[in-house]
Amino acid sequence: MTKFGIIALVIGLAAVFVACRKPSVKLEVGGIYSINNGDGHYGVAKLLAHADGICHVRIYAQKFDSRPANVDLSHLSLGRFDAPGGGGLGHLPLREAGFLKWQPVLVTNTSVLPEELDGYNIWKHGGGAF
């Protein structure tokens, strides 16, 4: 095989690899995402902020047996940690790769309210990410 043939083969294989890659999830601030909890159930998270490879998410207490195609936003709550099934989190900073491991699927988009950013604003003054 000639040098040209080897180069063409490598370029062809790279093109196939890129074409076969799973499309990346477009992350939208204010997005309400169904997420895979990893325990056979699904949850709901809201992307509060996204910058420098870090996703700041709010995780709601509600759990589902199958991935929800739509969510009634008026029924989402953080709940209480001592409630059966546990509660949610108002703010969790995650590296983007960590959030993507939850296999987020955008359900809808809404605005981020100022009070939802309380934990994020505290984090900005010295927090890290998981």
Contacts in CASP RR format, 6 or more apart in sequence:
PFRMAT RR
TARGET T0000
AUTHOR 0000-0000-0000
METHOD contacts of the structure
MODEL  1
MTKFGIIALVIGLAAVFVACRKPSVKLEVGGIYSINNGDGHYGVAKLLAH
ADGICHVRIYAQKFDSRPANVDLSHLSLGRFDAPGGGGLGHLPLREAGFL
KWQPVLVTNTSVLPEELDGYNIWKHGGGAF
1 9 0 8 1.000
24 100 0 8 1.000
25 100 0 8 1.000
25 104 0 8 1.000
25 105 0 8 1.000
25 106 0 8 1.000
26 106 0 8 1.000
27 47 0 8 1.000
27 50 0 8 1.000
27 55 0 8 1.000
27 96 0 8 1.000
27 99 0 8 1.000
27 104 0 8 1.000
28 47 0 8 1.000
28 106 0 8 1.000
28 109 0 8 1.000
29 47 0 8 1.000
29 48 0 8 1.000
29 49 0 8 1.000
29 50 0 8 1.000
29 112 0 8 1.000
30 46 0 8 1.000
30 47 0 8 1.000
30 48 0 8 1.000
30 109 0 8 1.000
30 110 0 8 1.000
30 111 0 8 1.000
30 112 0 8 1.000
31 46 0 8 1.000
31 47 0 8 1.000
31 106 0 8 1.000
31 107 0 8 1.000
31 108 0 8 1.000
31 109 0 8 1.000
31 110 0 8 1.000
32 44 0 8 1.000
32 45 0 8 1.000
32 46 0 8 1.000
32 71 0 8 1.000
32 73 0 8 1.000
32 106 0 8 1.000
32 107 0 8 1.000
32 108 0 8 1.000
32 109 0 8 1.000
32 110 0 8 1.000
33 44 0 8 1.000
33 45 0 8 1.000
33 46 0 8 1.000
33 47 0 8 1.000
33 102 0 8 1.000
33 104 0 8 1.000
33 105 0 8 1.000
33 106 0 8 1.000
33 107 0 8 1.000
34 42 0 8 1.000
34 43 0 8 1.000
34 44 0 8 1.000
34 64 0 8 1.000
34 67 0 8 1.000
34 68 0 8 1.000
34 71 0 8 1.000
34 104 0 8 1.000
34 105 0 8 1.000
34 107 0 8 1.000
35 42 0 8 1.000
35 43 0 8 1.000
35 44 0 8 1.000
35 45 0 8 1.000
35 59 0 8 1.000
35 102 0 8 1.000
35 103 0 8 1.000
35 104 0 8 1.000
35 105 0 8 1.000
36 42 0 8 1.000
36 67 0 8 1.000
36 102 0 8 1.000
36 103 0 8 1.000
37 43 0 8 1.000
37 63 0 8 1.000
37 102 0 8 1.000
40 65 0 8 1.000
41 63 0 8 1.000
41 64 0 8 1.000
41 65 0 8 1.000
42 63 0 8 1.000
42 64 0 8 1.000
42 65 0 8 1.000
42 66 0 8 1.000
42 67 0 8 1.000
42 68 0 8 1.000
43 59 0 8 1.000
43 60 0 8 1.000
43 62 0 8 1.000
43 63 0 8 1.000
43 64 0 8 1.000
43 68 0 8 1.000
44 59 0 8 1.000
44 60 0 8 1.000
44 62 0 8 1.000
44 64 0 8 1.000
44 68 0 8 1.000
44 71 0 8 1.000
44 76 0 8 1.000
44 107 0 8 1.000
45 57 0 8 1.000
45 58 0 8 1.000
45 59 0 8 1.000
45 60 0 8 1.000
45 99 0 8 1.000
45 102 0 8 1.000
45 104 0 8 1.000
46 57 0 8 1.000
46 58 0 8 1.000
46 60 0 8 1.000
46 110 0 8 1.000
46 112 0 8 1.000
46 116 0 8 1.000
47 55 0 8 1.000
47 56 0 8 1.000
47 57 0 8 1.000
47 99 0 8 1.000
48 56 0 8 1.000
48 57 0 8 1.000
48 58 0 8 1.000
48 91 0 8 1.000
48 112 0 8 1.000
48 116 0 8 1.000
48 117 0 8 1.000
48 120 0 8 1.000
49 55 0 8 1.000
49 56 0 8 1.000
49 112 0 8 1.000
49 117 0 8 1.000
49 120 0 8 1.000
50 56 0 8 1.000
50 96 0 8 1.000
53 95 0 8 1.000
53 96 0 8 1.000
54 93 0 8 1.000
54 94 0 8 1.000
54 95 0 8 1.000
54 96 0 8 1.000
54 129 0 8 1.000
55 93 0 8 1.000
55 94 0 8 1.000
55 95 0 8 1.000
55 96 0 8 1.000
55 98 0 8 1.000
55 99 0 8 1.000
56 91 0 8 1.000
56 92 0 8 1.000
56 93 0 8 1.000
56 94 0 8 1.000
56 120 0 8 1.000
56 123 0 8 1.000
57 89 0 8 1.000
57 91 0 8 1.000
57 92 0 8 1.000
57 94 0 8 1.000
57 99 0 8 1.000
58 78 0 8 1.000
58 89 0 8 1.000
58 90 0 8 1.000
58 91 0 8 1.000
58 92 0 8 1.000
58 116 0 8 1.000
59 88 0 8 1.000
59 89 0 8 1.000
59 90 0 8 1.000
59 92 0 8 1.000
60 76 0 8 1.000
60 77 0 8 1.000
60 78 0 8 1.000
60 88 0 8 1.000
61 77 0 8 1.000
61 78 0 8 1.000
61 79 0 8 1.000
61 80 0 8 1.000
61 83 0 8 1.000
61 85 0 8 1.000
61 86 0 8 1.000
61 87 0 8 1.000
61 88 0 8 1.000
62 75 0 8 1.000
62 76 0 8 1.000
62 77 0 8 1.000
63 85 0 8 1.000
67 105 0 8 1.000
68 107 0 8 1.000
69 107 0 8 1.000
70 107 0 8 1.000
70 108 0 8 1.000
71 107 0 8 1.000
71 108 0 8 1.000
73 108 0 8 1.000
73 110 0 8 1.000
78 87 0 8 1.000
78 88 0 8 1.000
78 89 0 8 1.000
78 90 0 8 1.000
79 86 0 8 1.000
79 87 0 8 1.000
79 88 0 8 1.000
80 86 0 8 1.000
80 87 0 8 1.000
81 87 0 8 1.000
81 88 0 8 1.000
90 116 0 8 1.000
90 119 0 8 1.000
91 118 0 8 1.000
91 119 0 8 1.000
91 120 0 8 1.000
91 122 0 8 1.000
91 123 0 8 1.000
92 130 0 8 1.000
93 120 0 8 1.000
93 123 0 8 1.000
93 127 0 8 1.000
93 128 0 8 1.000
93 129 0 8 1.000
93 130 0 8 1.000
94 129 0 8 1.000
94 130 0 8 1.000
95 129 0 8 1.000
95 130 0 8 1.000
98 130 0 8 1.000
END
